[in-house]
């Protein structure tokens, strides 16, 4: 049997007659279709964008509070306290010291906001495009999704209490003077984070690492961020959350403990992984959520915030599931995320046509090995293992050579 001079393979046995030249043929590009997880991530990013707008409004209100709060500082006294877990007053502030302290609160919250935005300037736009994130989620996204989680949990929790006839005790914010609201919410956002996150997580870690002679940047103990969530960090996270929940018994009742504890876990996690500024901003965003309604009597503002809250509650239900599964997986040492129904499926998305080569159709799903479309095209560089022919037909999940007819 004669063999053509230009043949690379024996047409009878498939023996390679010469070394193959460098291939320039385009191959199949296998990517992943957008899954439910990608869709949820996109919804979370755009929900965070809406939250960012509200945060900007509330930062402006906070700065405006200087004009409202400072005139009241001359005749009013406040106390800085710690948690033991009972509230213990340490320092009395009044007059000029109170005014300076409120200036500090405004500066700390405003700086936290701008630092979060700056640190998210590269990754957050990618989250809006649902693009791959080589460096992980942005700090702004983490703050936003934690916010939605806490909002959804609180809504479901208090809805469940109401369904069984329980009405928890809560402060009467409606009758409180506006300047006191503006100050007290700002104070809680900063001071409570310092005395629960820094004193119950950062300082114990500093002492522990000093005894073990472990090296870590000193500012991480006081400003948070960049820590590994190991065993001792997790234990201190739970401790700080318990203290945070206990502190709310002063103005609330026992029914406030569960949501305060959950909020403490979220705030402590942000302190450990992102930094104190992220915990402050999340606390501020939650406490100042309804402040625009107190400041303005506009029905439109009330409706806009109301609709946004409903949407965030729905989004937060998914993220509550997400963070719960991640927490259980961390505690049990098992990878529980993402669950199977959320995992993306591979997708053949491209193969250029070239005469003489079989192609896989755009959009064909794959599982395990590539599955071309049930008709002939060109592009993924088929070569028969028996005769070296480059054309094939696809039938019932199998490729058949167009020359020798054998299955490949």
Number of C-alpha atoms within 10 A of each C-alpha: 6 6 12 10 7 8 14 18 22 17 19 12 11 15 14 16 13 10 8 9 6 6 8 7 14 17 16 19 14 16 14 14 16 14 14 13 15 18 12 15 20 18 16 24 26 17 21 23 18 14 23 18 11 18 20 14 13 20 19 12 16 23 15 13 21 17 11 16 20 18 13 16 19 14 9 11 13 15 13 15 16 19 18 10 15 14 15 12 12 10 10 12 17 17 16 12 15 22 19 14 14 21 16 14 20 21 14 17 24 20 14 20 23 14 16 20 16 12 13 17 14 11 20 23 14 17 22 18 12 17 13 12 12 7 7 9 17 23 23 27 24 19 25 25 26 22 26 28 28 24 24 23 20 19 16 14 15 16 13 12 13 12 10 8 9 12 11 13 13 12 9 8 11 9 7 10 10 17 16 15 19 22 20 14 18 24 20 16 24 22 16 20 24 20 18 24 33 23 17 22 27 24 15 16 20 21 12 13 13 12 9 9 10 9 9 14 10 11 11 21 25 20 19 26 19 15 16 11 14 9 10 13 19 18 13 18 24 19 20 27 26 20 22 26 21 23 21 20 18 10 11 15 13 13 18 19 20 16 18 22 21 20 25 26 20 23 28 31 25 24 29 27 16 22 25 26 26 29 27 27 27 27 26 22 24 17 17 23 16 15 18 17 17 16 11 11 10 11 9 11 14 16 12 10 16 14 12 15 19 14 14 24 23 14 20 25 18 17 23 20 12 17 16 13 17 17 14 14 14 14 11 10 9 10 12 15 15 13 11 8 10 13 16 16 14 18 20 22 17 20 22 20 16 15 12 15 21 26 28 28 23 16 14 17 19 16 9 6 7 16 19 25 19 16 13 16 23 21 21 22 21 20 16 23 17 20 22 22 21 18 22 28 19 20 14 7 10 13 21 16 22 15 14 15 14 14 16 13
